[in-house]
């Protein structure tokens, strides 16, 4: 994994310098991980979701390459950015779907039940995103931990590396963020 990580870091530097071939090589190196992230997101969605993992990866890729100068420093950072983009895509998709349905038969699921995040299959991403946005205003790092762990599927160690903190700090932030989200969503 060290060689892959060093390779991705080198390719990211080349990409920032304008090398389009490096951009394509990066995707080849991390595609399976990106697809795994997408599959993890979609496993938490309702059955029959219209997006497929490949489409979610490709949409996130298109948004990423649309940036003129990606400020991505390493593999973990790349995966974190991709996770955030996938979250935004799914939230936008949920908002559009909700707008199309105009509430007909729509059922709100409280996030308190969903913050045992990995167990819950059908959460309201719009409500969850709103709560996560409020959390980011109160504690940006806790919100980042939730994004990386829940949306990004990162381990405690990967999250710690990405944020530049200790694994113990990530565990503490994760625990506090989940408790805050449970409380916040119980009111919604």
C-alpha positions in Angstrom: 0.0 0.0 0.0 3.0 2.4 0.6 4.0 2.2 -3.0 0.4 2.9 -4.1 0.1 5.7 -1.7 3.5 7.2 -2.8 2.5 6.7 -6.4 -0.8 8.5 -5.9 0.9 11.4 -4.1 3.4 11.7 -7.0 0.6 11.6 -9.5 -1.4 14.3 -7.6 1.7 16.5 -7.8 1.9 15.9 -11.6 -1.8 16.6 -11.9 -1.5 19.9 -10.1 1.3 20.7 -12.6 -1.2 20.2 -15.5 -0.4 16.6 -16.5 -3.7 15.1 -17.7 -2.2 11.6 -18.0 -1.5 11.7 -14.3 -5.1 12.4 -13.6 -6.2 9.3 -15.5 -3.6 7.1 -13.8 -4.8 8.3 -10.3 -8.3 7.1 -11.1 -6.9 3.7 -12.3 -5.0 3.4 -9.0 -8.0 4.2 -6.7 -11.0 3.2 -8.8 -11.7 0.1 -6.8 -11.7 2.1 -3.5 -13.9 4.7 -5.0 -16.3 2.1 -6.2 -16.3 0.6 -2.8 -17.2 3.9 -1.3 -20.0 4.4 -3.7 -21.3 0.9 -3.0 -21.2 1.6 0.7 -23.3 4.8 0.2 -25.8 3.0 -2.0 -26.1 0.1 0.5 -27.6 2.7 2.9 -30.1 4.0 0.4 -33.6 2.7 -0.3 -34.0 -0.4 -2.5 -34.3 0.4 -6.2 -32.2 3.5 -6.0 -31.7 4.9 -9.5 -28.0 5.6 -9.1 -25.6 2.7 -9.5 -22.1 2.7 -7.9 -20.3 3.2 -11.2 -22.5 6.2 -12.0 -21.9 7.7 -8.6 -18.1 7.3 -9.0 -18.2 8.8 -12.5 -20.3 11.8 -11.4 -17.9 12.4 -8.5 -14.9 12.1 -10.9 -16.5 14.6 -13.3 -17.0 17.1 -10.5 -13.4 16.5 -9.2 -11.8 17.0 -12.6 -13.9 20.1 -13.2 -11.8 21.9 -10.6 -8.9 23.7 -12.3 -6.4 23.2 -9.5 -7.3 20.3 -7.2 -5.7 21.0 -3.8 -5.4 17.3 -3.0 -2.3 16.2 -1.2 -2.4 12.4 -0.9 -4.5 9.3 -1.3 -6.4 9.7 1.9 -7.2 13.3 1.0 -8.4 12.2 -2.4 -10.7 9.6 -0.9 -12.0 12.2 1.6 -12.8 14.7 -1.2 -14.4 11.9 -3.3 -16.5 10.9 -0.3 -17.7 14.5 0.2 -18.6 14.8 -3.5 -20.5 11.5 -3.4 -22.4 12.7 -0.4 -23.3 15.9 -2.2 -24.5 14.0 -5.3 -26.7 11.7 -3.2 -28.1 14.6 -1.2 -28.9 16.5 -4.5 -30.5 13.4 -5.9 -32.6 13.0 -2.7 -33.7 16.6 -2.8 -34.7 16.3 -6.5 -36.6 13.1 -5.8 -38.3 14.6 -2.9 -39.3 17.7 -4.9 -40.7 15.4 -7.7 -42.8 13.5 -5.2 -44.0 16.7 -3.4 -44.3 14.6 -0.2 -46.7 12.1 -1.6 -46.3 9.0 0.6 -43.0 10.3 1.9 -42.0 9.3 5.3 -39.4 11.1 7.4 -37.1 8.8 9.3 -35.6 10.4 12.4 -31.8 10.4 12.3 -31.7 9.2 15.9 -32.4 5.8 14.5 -30.0 6.4 11.7 -27.0 7.6 13.6 -26.3 4.0 14.5 -25.2 4.9 11.1 -24.0 1.7 9.6 -27.0 -0.4 10.7 -29.7 1.8 9.3 -30.5 1.2 5.6 -33.1 3.9 4.8 -32.1 7.3 6.2 -33.4 10.7 5.1 -30.2 12.1 3.6 -31.6 15.6 3.3 -32.4 15.7 7.0 -29.1 14.1 7.9 -27.2 16.6 5.7 -29.0 19.5 7.4 -28.0 18.1 10.8 -24.4 17.5 9.6 -24.2 21.1 8.3 -25.3 22.4 11.7 -22.7 20.2 13.4 -20.0 21.6 11.1 -20.9 25.1 12.3 -20.5 24.0 16.0 -17.5 21.6 15.5 -15.9 21.3 12.1 -13.7 18.4 13.0 -16.5 16.3 14.4 -18.4 16.9 11.1 -15.3 15.9 9.1 -15.0 12.7 11.2 -18.7 11.8 10.4 -18.2 12.5 6.7 -15.0 10.4 6.5 -16.3 7.5 8.7 -19.9 7.4 7.5 -19.8 8.7 4.0 -16.2 7.9 3.2 -16.1 4.5 4.8 -12.7 5.2 6.3 -11.3 3.4 9.3 -10.3 5.1 12.5 -6.7 5.1 11.4 -7.4 6.4 7.9 -9.5 9.2 9.4 -6.8 10.1 11.8 -4.3 10.2 9.0 -6.5 12.4 6.9 -7.2 14.8 9.7 -3.7 14.8 11.2 -4.8 13.7 14.6 -4.5 10.6 16.8 -6.8 7.6 16.4 -7.9 8.3 20.1 -9.0 11.7 19.1 -11.0 10.3 16.1 -12.8 7.8 18.4 -13.7 10.6 20.9 -14.9 13.0 18.1 -16.9 10.1 16.4 -18.6 9.2 19.7 -19.5 12.9 20.5 -20.7 13.6 17.0 -23.0 10.5 17.0 -24.5 11.5 20.3 -25.0 15.1 19.1 -26.6 13.9 15.9 -28.9 11.5 17.8 -30.1 14.3 20.0 -30.4 16.8 17.1 -32.4 14.4 14.9 -34.7 13.3 17.7 -36.1 16.9 17.7 -36.6 16.9 13.9 
